[in-house]
């Protein structure tokens, strides 16, 4: 994924992403991007994501973008 500031394939608010865990791929969770975080040069480097939990509560996490 190219995370340049002019590219339309950047992660945007309300995008659904896969939250990678140390478990089997079948058990990875989905999360929704709440706010992309850009670096000083305009690239998206991280995001605040809303991840659901088994107890139906949500938690906001700050995650780095994995390329």
C-alpha positions as CSV (number, residue, x, y, z in Angstrom):
1,X,0.0,0.0,0.0
2,X,1.3,3.4,-0.9
3,X,0.6,5.9,1.9
4,X,1.4,9.1,0.0
5,X,-0.7,12.2,0.7
6,X,-2.0,12.4,-2.8
7,X,-3.0,8.8,-3.3
8,X,-6.6,7.8,-3.1
9,X,-5.7,4.3,-1.7
10,X,-4.7,5.9,1.7
11,X,-6.5,4.7,4.8
12,X,-9.4,7.0,5.4
13,X,-11.9,7.5,8.3
14,X,-14.6,4.7,8.3
15,X,-12.4,2.2,6.5
16,X,-12.6,-1.4,7.8
17,X,-9.3,-3.0,8.5
18,X,-8.0,-6.3,9.8
19,X,-6.5,-6.2,13.3
20,X,-3.7,-8.8,13.1
21,X,-3.2,-10.8,16.3
22,X,-0.8,-13.6,17.2
23,X,-3.7,-16.1,16.7
24,X,-4.6,-18.0,13.6
25,X,-5.7,-15.8,10.7
26,X,-9.3,-17.2,11.0
27,X,-9.6,-15.4,14.4
28,X,-8.3,-12.0,13.5
29,X,-10.7,-9.2,14.4
30,X,-12.0,-6.3,12.2
31,X,-11.7,-2.7,13.2
32,X,-12.9,0.6,11.9
33,X,-10.5,3.6,11.4
34,X,-11.6,6.6,13.5
35,X,-8.7,8.9,12.6
36,X,-5.7,8.5,10.3
37,X,-2.5,10.0,11.8
38,X,-0.2,11.7,9.4
39,X,3.5,12.4,9.8
40,X,5.1,15.8,9.3
41,X,5.7,15.0,5.6
42,X,2.0,14.1,5.0
43,X,2.2,10.4,4.9
44,X,-0.3,8.2,6.9
45,X,1.9,6.4,9.5
46,X,-0.7,5.3,12.1
47,X,-4.4,5.4,12.8
48,X,-6.7,5.4,15.8
49,X,-9.0,2.4,15.3
50,X,-12.3,1.3,17.0
51,X,-12.1,-2.4,17.8
52,X,-15.0,-4.4,19.2
53,X,-14.4,-6.8,22.0
54,X,-16.2,-10.0,23.1
55,X,-18.0,-8.1,25.9
56,X,-19.6,-5.9,23.2
57,X,-17.6,-2.9,24.5
58,X,-15.4,-1.0,22.1
59,X,-11.9,0.2,22.6
60,X,-9.9,2.9,20.7
61,X,-6.4,1.7,19.8
62,X,-3.5,3.6,18.2
63,X,-1.9,1.3,15.6
64,X,0.9,1.8,13.2
65,X,0.3,1.1,9.5
66,X,2.0,-2.1,8.4
67,X,3.2,-2.0,4.8
